[in-house]
Amino acid sequence: MAHSFAGLALHLWTIDTTPLEAALRAAKAAGFDAVELRRVDFKRCHDRGLPTDAVLALVRDSGLKVSAVGAEYGWTFAATDERERLFASLEEACENAVALGCATVMSGIGPGTAPFDEGVANVRRAGEIAARHGLRLALEYQFQHPIVRNLDILRDLIARAGQSSVGLLLDAYHLQRGGRPGRGFDEVPGSEIFYVQFSDVPDAPPNGVPPTDRLPPGKGIVRWSDLFQSLAAKGYGGYLSYEAPNPAHWARDAADVAGEGVEATRHALGRAFV
C-alpha cells in the first residue's frame, strides 16, 4: 500500500526552547517539509521586538511550508467576557495562515466550563471565521480534558456545529492514551480528518497536564503501521506533524532532535508501506 501524505512537519513545541530562527534552520536541515507554528511562537518574537510582518518574513525565507497555524486555545468553552478576545485572536491566526499560504488553522479545546451547547455555538462561529478566510479549522481533543476527552465527544461537538470548515485533528498520542490505539479510529470517515499530529507514547503513566513525555516513533507503544495504514486507506492527504514535547528533547541540540524525529518517522512509514 502506498500513501499520499503531503509531507512531514515539525511542530515547534518539540524544540520549544529554541528561538524561531534556529528552529526553522533545524527543521530545514533535518529534512522536514514544513513547520507547525503556534501562537506562542509569534508572541515570543513580538516580545523580542519583532512585528508580525517580520515573523512572517522569517518563516517565508526559511523555504519551509507551514502545515498549520495554531490558534489560542479556550474559545470553545470561554466565559462571555473572554470570548470576544479569543475570537479576535483566532482571526489573527487565520490572517497569519493566509499570509503564509497555509490552508489549516488548528486549535485545542483549552480551558473553560461553559455548557456544551455554548461550545457547539462557539465551534459554529469559529468555523464561520475560518471559512471567511478560505481556511479549514482542525479541532483537537485531549484525553485529559474535563469535557472533550475522547474522539466520540469531539465528533459530536463538530457534527452539532454543522460547519463544513471544521474537522478533526487526530493526535496519535491522544488516540493511544484515550483508548483508541492503532486502527482505533477506523469508523471515522476520511473526510472528517483535517490534520494529524503524532509522537510515540511511553509505557508509563503520563507525566503531567499537558503531558511532556512524548517520544519519536518506535520508542514507545504506538502501533505505527496500523495507524499510518488506516490514514492512508481513508485517503488522508495532509501533513503529519511531529509533536514531541519532552524536557529531554529541549535540553538537546534542536537539529539533532529534529533529525532524530525525521529518521524515526521515515523508518516507521517504511515499515508500514513496504
C-alpha positions in Angstrom: 0.0 0.0 0.0 1.3 3.4 -0.9 0.5 6.7 0.8 -0.1 10.2 -0.3 0.6 12.3 2.8 1.6 15.9 2.0 4.9 15.5 3.9 6.4 15.8 7.4 6.0 18.9 9.5 7.8 19.8 12.7 5.6 21.1 15.5 7.8 23.6 17.2 6.8 22.5 20.7 9.1 19.6 20.0 12.1 22.1 20.2 10.3 24.6 22.5 13.5 26.2 24.0 14.9 27.1 20.6 14.3 30.6 19.1 12.2 30.7 15.9 15.1 31.4 13.6 17.2 28.5 14.9 14.1 26.2 15.0 13.4 26.9 11.3 17.0 26.1 10.4 16.9 22.9 12.4 13.7 21.8 10.7 15.1 22.5 7.3 18.4 20.8 8.0 16.6 17.7 9.3 14.6 17.3 6.1 11.1 18.4 7.3 8.9 19.7 4.6 7.0 22.1 6.8 6.6 23.5 10.3 3.6 23.9 12.5 3.5 27.3 14.1 1.9 28.1 17.5 0.5 31.3 18.8 3.4 31.4 21.3 6.0 31.4 18.5 4.6 34.7 17.3 4.3 36.0 20.9 7.9 35.3 21.7 9.0 37.1 18.6 6.8 40.0 19.5 8.3 40.1 23.0 11.7 40.4 21.3 10.5 43.4 19.3 9.7 41.7 16.0 6.4 42.8 14.4 4.2 40.2 12.8 5.4 41.1 9.3 9.0 40.3 10.3 7.9 37.0 11.8 6.1 36.1 8.6 9.2 37.0 6.6 11.4 34.8 8.7 9.1 31.8 8.0 8.9 32.5 4.3 12.6 33.0 4.0 13.2 29.6 5.6 11.9 27.9 2.4 9.7 25.7 4.6 5.9 25.4 4.1 3.6 25.9 7.0 1.4 22.9 7.8 -0.8 24.6 10.3 -1.0 27.8 12.4 -2.2 27.3 15.9 -4.9 29.5 17.5 -5.1 30.5 21.1 -7.0 27.8 23.0 -10.0 28.3 25.2 -12.6 29.9 22.9 -14.7 26.7 22.8 -16.0 26.9 26.3 -14.9 30.5 27.1 -16.8 32.7 29.6 -18.6 35.6 27.9 -16.1 38.3 28.9 -13.2 36.3 27.4 -14.9 35.1 24.3 -14.5 38.1 22.1 -10.8 38.5 22.8 -10.2 34.8 21.9 -12.2 35.1 18.7 -10.2 38.2 17.8 -7.1 36.1 18.4 -8.5 33.4 16.1 -9.0 36.0 13.4 -5.3 36.9 13.7 -4.2 33.3 13.4 -6.3 33.0 10.2 -4.8 36.1 8.8 -1.3 34.7 9.5 -2.2 31.4 7.9 -3.4 33.2 4.8 -0.2 35.3 4.6 1.9 32.1 4.8 -0.1 30.2 2.2 -1.3 27.7 4.8 -4.7 26.2 4.5 -5.2 25.0 8.0 -5.7 26.6 11.4 -5.6 24.3 14.4 -6.9 24.6 17.9 -7.1 22.5 21.0 -10.2 22.8 23.2 -8.4 24.5 26.1 -9.8 25.8 29.4 -13.4 26.9 30.2 -16.5 25.4 31.7 -19.4 26.8 29.6 -22.3 24.4 28.8 -21.9 22.0 25.9 -24.5 23.9 23.8 -22.4 27.0 24.1 -19.4 25.1 22.9 -21.4 24.0 19.9 -22.3 27.6 19.1 -18.7 28.7 19.5 -17.4 25.9 17.2 -20.0 27.1 14.7 -18.8 30.7 15.0 -15.1 29.6 14.7 -15.9 27.7 11.6 -17.5 30.7 10.1 -14.4 32.7 10.8 -12.2 30.1 9.2 -14.4 29.8 6.2 -14.4 33.6 5.7 -10.7 33.3 5.3 -10.9 30.3 3.0 -9.4 28.1 5.6 -10.1 24.8 7.4 -10.2 24.6 11.2 -8.8 21.4 12.7 -10.1 20.8 16.3 -8.2 18.6 18.7 -9.3 16.7 21.8 -7.0 16.0 24.7 -7.6 12.8 26.7 -7.2 14.7 29.9 -9.7 17.4 29.1 -12.6 17.7 31.6 -15.3 17.9 28.8 -13.9 16.9 25.4 -11.8 13.9 26.5 -12.3 11.5 23.6 -12.9 11.1 19.9 -16.7 10.5 20.2 -17.3 13.7 22.1 -15.2 15.7 19.7 -17.1 14.2 16.7 -20.4 15.0 18.3 -19.3 18.6 19.1 -18.3 19.2 15.5 -21.3 17.4 14.0 -23.7 19.5 16.0 -21.9 22.7 15.0 -22.6 21.8 11.4 -19.7 23.7 9.8 -18.0 22.0 6.9 -14.9 24.1 7.5 -14.4 22.4 10.9 -12.9 18.9 11.2 -10.9 16.6 13.3 -7.3 16.9 14.4 -6.2 13.4 15.3 -3.1 13.1 17.5 -1.5 9.7 17.8 -0.6 10.4 21.4 -4.1 11.3 22.5 -5.6 8.4 20.5 -3.2 6.0 22.3 -3.8 7.5 25.8 -7.5 7.8 25.2 -8.1 4.1 24.3 -8.1 4.4 20.5 -4.7 2.9 19.6 -3.6 1.7 16.2 -6.6 1.4 14.0 -8.9 2.6 16.8 -10.4 5.4 14.6 -11.4 3.1 11.8 -15.0 4.1 11.9 -14.1 7.7 11.2 -14.6 8.8 7.6 -11.5 10.2 6.0 -13.5 13.4 5.1 -13.7 14.3 8.8 -9.9 14.1 9.3 -8.4 17.5 8.6 -4.9 17.2 10.3 -2.7 14.7 12.1 -0.1 15.2 14.8 2.0 12.3 16.1 4.5 11.2 18.7 5.1 7.9 20.5 3.8 7.1 24.0 5.9 5.7 26.7 4.8 2.5 28.5 4.2 4.5 31.7 1.5 6.9 33.1 1.6 10.5 31.6 3.9 12.8 33.4 1.6 15.8 33.7 -1.1 18.0 32.2 -0.4 18.5 29.4 2.0 15.5 29.1 5.6 16.3 28.0 6.8 12.7 27.9 6.4 12.3 24.1 8.9 10.2 22.1 10.0 9.6 18.5 8.1 6.8 16.7 9.5 3.4 17.7 10.5 4.5 21.2 7.1 3.7 22.7 3.9 1.6 22.4 2.1 3.2 19.4 1.3 0.7 16.6 2.6 2.9 13.8 1.9 0.5 10.9 -1.7 0.2 11.9 -2.1 4.0 12.3 -0.4 5.0 9.1 -2.1 2.3 7.0 -5.5 3.4 8.4 -4.9 7.0 7.5 -3.7 6.1 4.0 -6.7 3.8 3.4 -9.0 6.7 4.3 -7.3 8.9 1.7 -5.7 11.3 4.2 -3.5 13.6 2.1 -2.5 16.2 4.7 0.7 16.7 6.7 1.9 14.5 9.5 3.1 16.9 12.2 5.7 15.6 14.7 4.7 17.0 18.1 7.0 15.5 20.7 7.5 17.9 23.7 9.8 16.4 26.2 12.4 18.1 28.6 14.9 15.6 27.3 14.4 17.0 23.8 14.5 20.6 25.0 17.9 20.0 26.6 19.5 18.7 23.4 20.6 20.4 20.2 17.5 21.3 18.2 18.9 20.0 14.9 19.7 16.6 16.5 16.2 16.3 17.9 14.6 17.3 14.6 16.9 14.8 12.7 16.0 12.0 15.1 12.3 12.7 14.5 12.6 12.6 10.7 14.6 9.4 10.8 12.3 7.6 13.2 9.2 8.7 11.2 10.6 7.6 7.9 11.6 4.3 9.4 8.0 3.8 10.7 6.5 4.8 7.4 8.8 2.5 5.6 7.7 -0.4 7.7 4.0 0.5 7.2 4.3 0.7 3.4 6.7 -2.0 2.3 
